[in-house]
Amino acid sequence: MSIVISRLRVDSMEQPLGLETRQPRFSWVLDSNRRSERQSAYRIMVASAVEGLQQDIGDLWDSGKITSDRSVQIRYAGAPLQSAAAYCWKVQVWDRNGVPSDWSPVASFSMGLLGQDEWKGEWIGKTVDPALELPPGLYLRKEFAIDRPIKRAVLYSTALGVYEMYLNGSRVGDHYFAPGWTDYAVRTQYQTYDVTGLVQAGGNALGAVLGTGWYSGHVGMMGRHRYGISPALLSQLQLEYEDGTTDLISSDRSWTMNSGPIQYSDMLMGEWYDAGLEWPGWNEPGFDEAASHWQRAEQLPRYGGRLVSQIDPPVRITESLKPVKVWRSERGSYLFDLGQNMVGWVKLQTSGPAGTRITVRHAEMLEDDDNLYTVNLRKAEQKDTYILKGNGLETLEPHFTFHGFRYVEVEGLTEEPTLESVTGQVVHSDTPHSGSIETSDPMINQLISNIRWGQRGNYLSVPTDCPQRDERLGWTGDAQIFIRTASYNMDVSRFFTKFMADMTDAQTEAGAFPDVAPDAGWFEWKQEHVQWFAPDNSGWGDAGVIIPWTLYLMYEDRSILEENYDAMKRWVDYLKANSSRLVRPDYANYGDWLSINADTPNDVLATAYFAYSTLLFSRIAGVLGREEDACSYSEQYGRIREAFVREFMDENGIIKGDTQTVYVLALYFGLLPDDQKSSAIRRLEQLIQSNGGHLSTGFLGVGYLLPALTENGLEELAYDLLHKDTFPSWLYSVKHGATTIWERWDGWTDHSGFQNPGMNSFNHYSLGSVGEWMYRYMAGIDADPEQPGFKHLVIKPCPGGKLTYVKAQYESSYGTIGSSWRVDNGRFALSITVPVNTTAAVHLPGQPVQVPEGAEKLGEEQGKHRYVVGSGQYEFVSSLNK
């Protein structure tokens, strides 16, 4: 066959469980060994049983042959899907010549509980004394019997807190920190597990371990009990028998409970685990509850928010790291270097007499050879304590806490450890890998690695700002400046769909988007403790528009625009209502956060972002066919541009504040008339050169700095900044051994040592937003807003600097995109891969020497020759010699 179908997805997931979308969206990837191959039609079948599809019968939906080249985000249009039901589907396509493919493999999906009244269980747990700073973990169990053959068993479960489920001694699923962090006052996620293979004939036992998590444990700087006091479990096991009957095992007062080895397990304070208090067999049938003094579970108050199926990828262990070095300190403890700043925890294997106390401490840096740098943790502990039970080799790891660290100190060992004694368990939201870049410069390659590890470490249920200290909040400004980089590195479509729900949950009635999401009482805490407050913050609240637009560009996701349209409109209207002559006020708290000796005026920054949000919203309205809004907000953007120039630019072309960031934003957001752009470009160049060739931008300027330079003819200056390894620069931290992106340019300097520990994280991601430039400009892989999701892609590489080659790859919704180039003696060679069912516009620098067959020339633009190609692999060669 000329065309083969693979990678079937429903709502951007493979074989998803528990969908709540009543019109899920289907996508697939096409492969072919023929150039310029495309899909001319498709046919989708959805059935309630695989037997129907085997006979080419879709009893729920048979789309019939649809003449279309769409293979991404196609909405279901069949009979209503039923709550908790399982379905299967397949697709067939026709190639460009009208020849049909074979049917795809059969894929599956299932629906969640579509009505709140379908939850039959009770919230159970134990009332916690609010004075108890660190309450113990709670163990719950329920036995039941199976007397008929099982066809299907599905477990739906959630918690106010965090939980682990067990069935017949086996852990259910591989999720950690379920149900994830949301504003529990509004919305709590639940998980769906197919446990058919774990149910057995005869006696069975369900078990659960319940912890405080974000619900009632310590959250950020705001303390504990941000949402409630007593964790609670809700669970129901739905059983379908071969004879057609059903049964339901729900959480209620028939469950029993007890405390156990988890003395406490807190997100910020670590865990204390006494292995001598373990209950062998507690989660298996036949356990003697009476002898162990288990009690009936309490029925806790009914939950008042909404239960929704988990939207984002679950948190999982994605990698395990072994130390590269171990040594003994002068005080007798052992220190381990994992070689990589990571997020997760340590799995420790050791033995010793019963009652031996082992303490495991974590840190990102060392103060000296024998001491962890922990003063930057503030009130967080990053410490786990274990009491051995003393029966040989024991494997110890925490349950409901995580740490940010590279270095580990272990105290209390009774025998000398080896490198095998410690394993670093890397934990984050399991967003699939999607992009990679390699260059000829090892320093740049390490920077690329640091950016990826910063993303991995901080994308844990929400995009946190740091994984080690007492913060770990979902800062919206950090999220928006990095989202394009994040989207290249990993598939974050579902992750940010969930985060947008967190943002809209926290949107004020007036329309202001929050600084942090989910809401955990941040504004209230800030008013009380910091004594400065703003109802919104430019560059932070604007995430509510920038994130949906970016997801649309990268994944062709119209639904994220539709679902958040009203919220985005309220935000832009809020900005206008709180402006004077379309100029935003100078009251924001953050500004261009952590810039270096270059304070951008808040009113300049706020007005620039006001314009940008308005511009993007006008485009979003156009995409959705809201023509009146598209026209109205486009005109408003034009008026804000005029106000920006009127209020902030003088007759010499100097913008108020005269920082690198004010010119970067003015240029990138399109705020300047054509006749004033050249002066802004010259002034930006002057500011960089007068700063010793260094940047001075903070969080909000840094992401647009190199794009603004490159798009305005200063690509060599952009490369100079990228290659710089003196302070401040991206490579300064790399030169000093960083394996993640630092929060601040001056987190550690050779002239001042460590920065003020009040805010000094060595694992952040915001300043790593330069990754977007590497993909879009250096490697040249970009999306076309007119045909988003890389349906039509742009290949526009920009060679320069010290680099002799760049190899990049991106796994788009349509398949693998490749762009690799090499420069040798003025000869530029470009190799590209274009997925089936897409086209690409190729911009070739220099004078073309070799153009592959099938490339149609479109002309020349900004010194680059433009070609259009269909799918396949192509080699271009040009001369860069002038």
N, C-alpha and C positions, 0 to 999 in steps of 0.2 A: 504493500500500500504506500501511496505517496505521502500520507499524513497519518500520524499516530497520536492518540489522546492519552494524556497522563495528568497526574497531580490534580485530581478532582477535589474541589473544596466547596463547602457550604458556609456562607457568611465568613469567608476567609479562613476556615478551619477544615482540616481533614478529619472525617468521621466524627463530627461533633456530637456531644451528648447534651441534652437539656436545653435545646434552643427555645427561646420565647418569641422569636420573630415569626409572625404568622405568615409572612411572605419572605422566606429566606432567599438568599441570592446565591446562584450557582456560578462557578468559575472552573475553567480547566486550562491546561497548557497543551500546546500542539508542537509536535516535532516532525521534521521532514528533512530529507537529504537533498531536496530541490530548492534552489534559490527562488526568492520572491513568491514563495508559497503562502497562500492565505486561505482563510475559511470563507466560503461563499454562502453557506447555510448551516443550520444546526437543527437537531431534534433531541429534546429531552424527555425522558420517561421517568416518572416517579410512581412507586408502587408500595403497597403495605407489606408485601412479601416478595422475596427474591424469586419465587417460583413464577410470578407473573412476568417479571422482566426477562426470565429465561425463555418465555414464549413471546417476547416483544409486546407485552401488554402492560401499559401503565394505568392501573385502575384508578389512580388519583389524578394523574396529569400526563397527558401525551400532548406535547406542544405541537406535534406535527412538524413538517419541514418548514422552518422559518428562514426566509432569505435574509441573511444578516451576517456581518463579519464580527459581531460581538461575541466574545468568549469570556468575558469578565463581568461579574455583578449583574447577572440576569435573574430577575425576580420570578419567583414561583407564582404560577397563575392557575393552579388547579383547585380541586375540592378542598374545603377547610381541613387543616391539619388538626389532629386531636391531641389533647393533653396527654403527656406521658407516653405517647405512641412512638414506635420505631418505624423507620421508613428506609427504603433503598432507592437508588437512582442510577441512571446511566445516560450517556450522551453519544450521539453520532454526529459527524460533521461531513460536509461536502467540500472538496478542495476547489481551487480557483477554476478548474475545468469542469466542475460539476460532478466529479467522481466521488461517490460516498466512501467514507472510511469504515473500518470495522467498528462495532460498538466498543465503547470504553469498558474497562473493568467495572463491575458493580460496586458502588460506594454506598455508605449508609449515613444516617443521621437520626437523632431522636429528639422529641420535644420534651420540654420541661413541664412543670405544673403551671398551667396557663391561667388559673384562677386562684386568688388568695384563699378562697374557701376550700380548696383541695388539700390544704394542709390540715390533716386530722390529728396530728400529734400535739402534745403540750410542751411548753417550755419548762425544762426541768434543770435542777442544779441544787445549790445550797446557798442559803442566805449568808453573805459575807459581812463580818463586822467591819464597818467603814474605818474604824481606827486601826485595823490591821494593815500595816504598810505594804507587806509582801505576802499575800495569802498563798496557801499551798495549792498545787494542782488538784483537781477533782477527778476521781475515777468512777465511771458509771458502767453498768452492765445489765444485760437482759438476755435470758435464755428462751428459746422457742424450739418447737419440734416440726419436722417436715415428714409427712406421711405419704406423699405422692411425688411422682417425677416432676421436676421443675423444667419449665420452658424458658423462663426469663425472670431474673431478679435484679431490680434496680433500687439503689439506695439514694434517697434525697436527704441531705443533711446540711445544717448550718449552725451557727452559734453567735451569741453575743459574747465576744471574746474570740479565742482561737481554739481549734480542736483537732484531734486525730481520731479516726474511726478504725475499729478492728472487727473482723468477722472470723470466728473460729481460729483465733490466734494469729491471723495474718493481717497486716496493715492494709487498709482499704485505700487504694490509689497511692500516688507518689507526690501529692500536694503538701506544701508546708504553709503554715500561717493562714490556712483557710478559716473563715470565708474571705479573707482580704479586708483591706481598710476602706470603709465608706463612712459617710456621716450616718451613724446608726439611728439617729433621730429621724432620718428621712428614708433610708434604704439600706437593706442588708442583703448581701449575695448568698446564694446557696449553691451547693455542688451536687452534681449528678454522677453516680458511679454505677457501672454495670458490674454486678457482683455474682453473676450467674455461676461462674466457675468456683466461687468460694462457698456456696451453699451446699450442704451435704444432707443425705438422708438421715433421719433420726434427729438427735440432739444438735442444736446450734447455739452459738452465743455471740451476741453483739456487744462490743465494748467501745468506750469513748474515754479520752483524756481531755480535760477542759482546762484552759488557761485564760489569763486576764487579757492578753493581747493589747490591741489599741483601745478596746472597749472600756476597760476599767484599770488597766495597767498604766505605767508612766508613758506619757506622750509628749515629745518635744520638751520645751522648757516649761510647759504649762502644768506639769504635775500629773496626778492620776485622777481617775473617776471623771474623765472628760465626757463620757456618755452614760455611764451607769456604775454600779458598785458590784453587783453579783453576776458573774458569767452564767450563761444559760445555754442549754443544748436543745435543738429541735431536730428530730430525725424521723424518717419513715421509710421502711423497707417494703417495697411493693413486689409481691410474688405472683407470677403467672404460672399455672400448672399446665401440664400437657393435656389434661382433660378439659381445659377451658375455664376452670374456676380460678379465683384470685384470693389473695389474702393480704393483710396489711399489718406490719409490726411497727407500731409508732411509739415515740417517746411519751411516757406517762409515769404515774406514780408506782407502776409495777416494776420499774427499773430500781436498782439498788445502787448505793454510792458509798465511797470511802475515800479518805485521804491515802497517800502512799508515799513513794520515794521522792516525788517532786515537792520539796519543801517550799520552793517558789521558783517561778520562771517568768521573767519580766523582760520586755523588749529592750529596755535601757539598763536594767540592773543585773542582767545575767541570770544564772540558774544555780540553785543549790539542790543537789540530788544525793539522797542517801540510799545507796544500793542495798543496804541491809534491811530496808523497809519494803522491798519489792514484794509483790504478790504473785508467786509463780502460778501460771495457769489462770489468772483472773479473767482473761478474755477468751477462755475456751469453755466448752460445755462440761458440766460436772464439777465445777469449782465449788468448794464448801464455803458458802457465804456466812452461814451461822457461826462456824468456828472462827471466822475472821472478823465477826462483828460488823458486817455490812448493814447499812440502814436503808430504809426507803428513801428514794429521791424526793426532793421537794418540788411541788408545782410552783413555778415562779410566775410573776405577772405576765399577762398577755402582751405581746409586742405590738406597738402602735404604728410602726413604719411599714414599708412595703418590702416584701420578699421578692428578689429578682434573681434569675439565673446568672451565674458568674459570666461576666462579659470578657474579662481580660485573661491572658494565658496564666495558668497557675504558677506559683513559685515552686521551683524544683531545685534539687541538686543537679547542676549541669556539668560539673567537672570536679575532679579530686586532684589536689596538689601535694606533692611530697616535699619536705624541707630540703634545702640545698646545703644547710649547715646546722650543726648543733654544738653547743659548748656549755661548760659549767661556769657559773658565776662564782665570785669570791664568797658569797653567802650560801652557796650550796645548791641554789636552784639551777635549772637547765633552761637555756634559751635556744629557740629554734628560729631560723630564717627561712620563710617559705619562698623567698625569691621574687614574690609578687604581692603587691598590695591587693587584697581581695576582700570579699564580703561573704560571710557565712559563719562557720564555726569550726572547731577542731574536734576530730574524732581521735580520742586517746586510747591507746591499748597499753595496759600495765597490770601489774599484780602486786599484792601486798597483804599484810595481815588485816583481818576484819577491823573496821573502825579507822583505818588510815585515812587521813584527810589529804586530798589532792586539790591544789588550786591552780587554775589555768587563767592567766591574764593575757590580754591582747593589746597590741599597739601598732601604729603605722610606722613609727620611726623610733630610733634609739637616741637617748641623750648622750650616752657614751657606750663603751663596749659591753657594759653589764647592766644598764638600766633602760627600761622602757620609757618612751616619751608619752606620758599619759595626762599631763596637766591640761591638754587641750580638750579632754573629754568633758570638762565641766562636771556636772552632777552624774553623768553616766558612769557605770562601773566597768563594763567589758570584762567581767570576771565570772568564771564558772567554778563551782566548788563541788567536789565529789567525795563521798564517804564510801570506801570500798567494803564489799561484803566478804572478801577474803576467801574465795573458792577458786583460785587460779587466775588465769588470764581474763581480764575484764575489759570490755569495750564500752567506752563512755562518750556520750555526746549529748548536748542539750536538746530541748524540745521546742520551746517557744521564745527563743531569743536569737539574736544574730549580732555579729560584731564586724567592725571594719579594721583590718590588720594585715601586717606582713610578718610581724615578729610575735612570738609566743613565749611566755615564761611559765614554766611548770614547777611548782613547789610541792614538796611532800613525798616525792618518789622514794621508794625503798630500794630500788635497783636502778642501775645506770641505763638510760634510754638509748635507743638508736634512732637513726633517721626514719625507720619504719614505725616507730612508736606513735608518731603524729601524722595525721592526714588533714589537710585543709579542705573542707567541703565547701565548694563554691556554690552560692545560692543566689538566685534572682528570678524575677518573672521570666518564664521560659519563652521569650520572644525569639523566633527562629532567626538564625544567621542569614543575612541576605547579601552583604557586600564585603569586598576586600580590596585593598590596594597594596601594592609593593612598588618601591622605587629603588633607584641606584644608590640612595643615601641611607646608610644604616641609622643615622640619627632621626631622619624623617620617619623611617619605619618604626622606630621605637615610639615616636610621638603618635603614630597611627595606632599602635598597640595600646598606648596609654589612654587614648580617647575611647577605644573599645572597652577597655577594662573599667574606665570610669562610668561608662554607660551600664555595663553589666552590674557593677556594684551598687548603683543608685536607682536602678529600675526594679523596685521591689514593691509590688502592688500599686505604688504611686511613684512618680519621678522625684525621689528624695534629693535633698541638697547635700547630704553627707551620711555616711553609714556608721559613724563611730561615736560622736558626741550626743548630748541630750537635745537633739533637734530632729533630724530625719523627717522633715516636713515636705509636703508637695508644693514647693514654690513654683508659682505659675510663670514668672518671668524667666527663670532658669529653663523651664520646660519649653517655652516658645522659642527661645534663641537657639536651642539645641535640636529642635525636633527634626529639622531637615537632615542634619548629620545622623541623628538616631535612625531616621527612616532608611538611609542608605546602609547603615551598619546591620540593622535587624528589621524584621517585619514587626512594626509597632502599631499596626492598624487597630488591633483589638485593644491593646494596652491603652492607647490614647482615646479610643471610643469610651472606655470606662472612665478615664480621667476627665473627659468632657462632661460626663454625667456628674462627677464629683464637683466640677466647677459650677455647673448650673444648679446643683443642689445648694450651693453656697452663695449664689447670686442674690444681691439685695433686691428688695421690692423696687427700689429706685432704678435698678439696672446695673449697678456696679458689680463687676466680677471680683473675686477675692485675690488676696496675695498668696494664700496657701489653700490647697484643697487636698483632701476633705477638710471641712471646717472642724477645728478642735478647740474653739474659743480663742483663736490667735489674737483677734482685734481686742477682745476684752482683756486678755493678758497684757497686751502691748500698752493699752491705756493705763493699766494699773502699775506696770513695772518700768516702762521705758519713758513714759511721759511725753511721747510724741506720737501723733496719730494722723492718718489721712484716710478718707473714705475709699480712696482708690489709688492705685499707683501705676503710672504710665509704664508700658513695657511689661508689666505684670498682668494687669487686667486685660490687656490687649491679646493675651494668649487665647482668650475666648473666641477670637476671630482668626488669629494666625494658625492655631492648631487645626481647626476644621478645614481651612483652605489648604494647608499642607497635606492633610490626609487625602483630600480630593485630588491634588496634583499627583501624589505618589501612588495612590491606589484606585483612582477613578471611583471614589466612594461618594456618590451623590447623597446617600442616606445621612451621612454625618452633617451635610449642609442642611438637609430638610429637617432633621430632628432638632437642630440647634439654631434654626433660622430666627425664630422669635427672640431667643436669648441674645443672639448677636445684634439684632436690631435694637433691642433695649439698651445694650451696652453703647452702641454708637450714638443713640439718642441721648443717653445719659451724659456722654462726653460733650455733646453740643449744649445740652441744658446747663452744664457746669463749665461753660466757657464764656469769655467776654469778647465779643467781636471775633469769634472763632479762634481765639487764643486761649489756651488752657492755662490755669493758674500755677503759681510757683509754690506748691505746698507738698509735693510728693516727698516721700521719705527716703527713697533709695537712689533715684537718679541713675547715672551710669555707674553702677555699683562696683567698687574696688578698682576704679581707674587709678592711674599712677600720676599724681601731681597734675591732674587735669580735670577740674570740676566742671562738668557740663551743666549749664543752668537748667533747672527743672522745667521752667516754662518752655524753653526751646525744645527740650526732649519730649515733654508732654504734648506739645502742639504737633511735633513731627509724628509721633505715634497716633495721635488723633487723626491726622491725615491718612496715615497708612491703614488704620482700621477701617476708615471710611472708604478708601480705595478698594480694599479687599472685599468689603461688604457689597459694594456696588457690583463687583465682578461676580460675587456669589449670587446676588439677585439675578444677574443676567443668565447665569448657568441654569437657574431654576425657573427661568421664564417669568420672573417678576419684573416686567419691563418698566413699570412705573417707578418702583424702588430703584432699579438699576440706573435709570435716568436721573432721578432725584439725588441719589447719593453720589453719583459721578459729578454732578454739578456742585454738590456741597464740597467734594474733594477739591475741585478747582478753586472754590472760594477760600478754603483753608490754605491752599498753596499761596494764594495772593496775600492772605493775612500773615503767613509765615515770612514772606519776603518783606512785606511792609513793616512788620514789627521787629524783625531780628536781623535784617541785612542792611548794612550801611552803603553809602555811595561808592565805597572802595571795594565792595564785595566781601567785606568781613562780616561773618555771622556772629551774633552775640555769644560770648563765651570763648570763641576762637580756639576751641579744642578740636582734636582730630575727630572726635565723635560727632560734633555738630555738622561738620562737612560730610562725613560718611553718611549720616542719616539723611541729610538734605539731598545728596546725590542718589543714594540707593532708593529712597522713597519717592524720587521724582518731584521734589518740591521746588526746583529752580527752573526758571525759563531758560531756553537754550542759550540766550545771549549772556547768561550769568553763570552758566555751568563751568566755563573755562577758568574763571577766576577762582571758583571754589576748588577746582581740581588743582590749580597751581598752589593755592594756599594750603591744601591738605598735604601736598608734596613737601612744601616748605616746613610745615610743622613736624613732619617725620624727620626730615634731614636735620632740622635745628635741634631735635631731640637725640642727636647722635645716631640717626637711622633706626630709632626704636619706636615701637608703638607706645601709646599711653592710654588706650581704650580700656574700659571696664566691661562688665557683663553685656550691656546692651549695644555697645559699639563694636565689640570685637568680632561678632558674627558676620558683620557686613563690611568690615574693613578691607579685606583682600578682594571680595567681589567688587566693591566700589572702585578700587584701584584698577583691577583688571578690566572692568567694563569701560573704563575711561582712559585706556591706553597706557597705564602704568603697571603692566604685568611684571616687568623686571623689578620694580620697587616692591611689589607684592612678594616676589620670590626672595628678595633681600630680607624682608621681614620674616619670612618663613624659615630661612636658613640661619637667622641670627641666633647666637647662643650666649650672648651677654645679657645682663639684666637691663630691662625686663624683656622677656621673649618666651616663645613656646619651648625652645630648645634649652633654655637656661635650666629648667628643672630636669630635663632629660640628661643634660651634662652632669648633673649632680645626683644621678641615680634614680630618678622618679620612674615608677612603673604605672602610675595613674596620673590624671590631671589634677593639679593642685587647685584649691579654692582661690588662692590669691597669687599674684605674680611674685610677691615677696614672702611666701610662706616660710621659706628659709633662704637666707642669702649669705654669701661668704664674708660679707662685711658686717652683718648684724646678727647672724644666727637665726634662731626661731623667732617668728613674729609673735605679737601679743597672743597668748593662748586663749583669750576670750573668744576668738573666732579664727581658727587656723586648722582647717581640714586639709588633709593630703589626698583626699579622694572626692573629687567633685567632678562635674562634667562641663559646666558652662563655658569656660575658656577653651574647651575643646571643640567649640562650634566651628572652628577653622576646618574641621573635617568636611563640612558641606562644600567649601571651596575646593578641597582636594578632589572630591568626586565630580563636581559640576564644571570646574574650570581646569584644574591640573589634568585630570583624566578625561574630562570633557563629556561626561554622561549626564544628560539633563532631560527633564520632561517638558513637553510642549503643553502649555495651558489650554490650547485649543483642542487638543486630543490627549487628555491626561492619562495618568496611569501607565505611561510609556507605550500607549497605542501608536503614537507617532513620537519618536524620540529624537533628541538632538545630540549629535556627536561633534563636540567642538573643543578639541584638546588645545591646551595652551602651553607649549613647551617653554622652558626657561630655567633660570637659575643654574645651579650646579648639576641638575639632573640629566642623566643620559638615557634613562628609560623609566617608564611608568607602566605598570600592569594593573588594570582594574577590572572588576567583575561585579555585576549587580543582578540579583535574582528578582526580576520584576514579576508582576502578576501574569505576564504573557510568556515568561521564560527568561533565560540567561542572556544578559547584555554584556558584551565584552568590549573593552577599549584599551589597547596596549600600543604604546609608541616608543620609538627609540631614535635618538639623534646621534649621528656619527659623521664627523667632518662636514657639517652643514647639510647632511642628508637626513630628512625626516621620514621615517617609515611608520605607518599606522596600520594596525590590524584590528578589525572590529567584528563583532558577532551581533547580528540582529535577529531577534526571535521570530518564529513563524507567526504570521497574522499581524505583523507590525511593519512599519516603514521607518526609515531614519533619514534625517537631513545631516549630511556630513560636511563640516567646515574644515577645509584643509589649509593650514598655514603655508606661506611661501608659494613658490611657483610649482605647479603640478608637473611631475615627471612621469609617473606611472599611475594610471587610473584603471581600475578593474572593469571588466565587461559587466554591464548591467547598471552602471552608475550613470545617472542622467544629470548633466550639468545644468545648474539653475542660474549661474552667474557668480558675481563676486560681491562680498560684503565685508567692509572694514579690513580689507587686505587679505581676506580668506576666501578661497574658491569654494562654492557650495554645490553639493551633489545630493541627489535623492536616490536611495537604494531600497530594495525590498529585503525580505529576510534572507539570511545566509551569512557566510563569512567572506570578508573582503580585505584586500591589501591595497593601500594607497601609499605612494611615495611622492615627496616634493623636495624641492631645494630651498633651503633657508638662506642661502647666500644671496646678498643683495648686489 
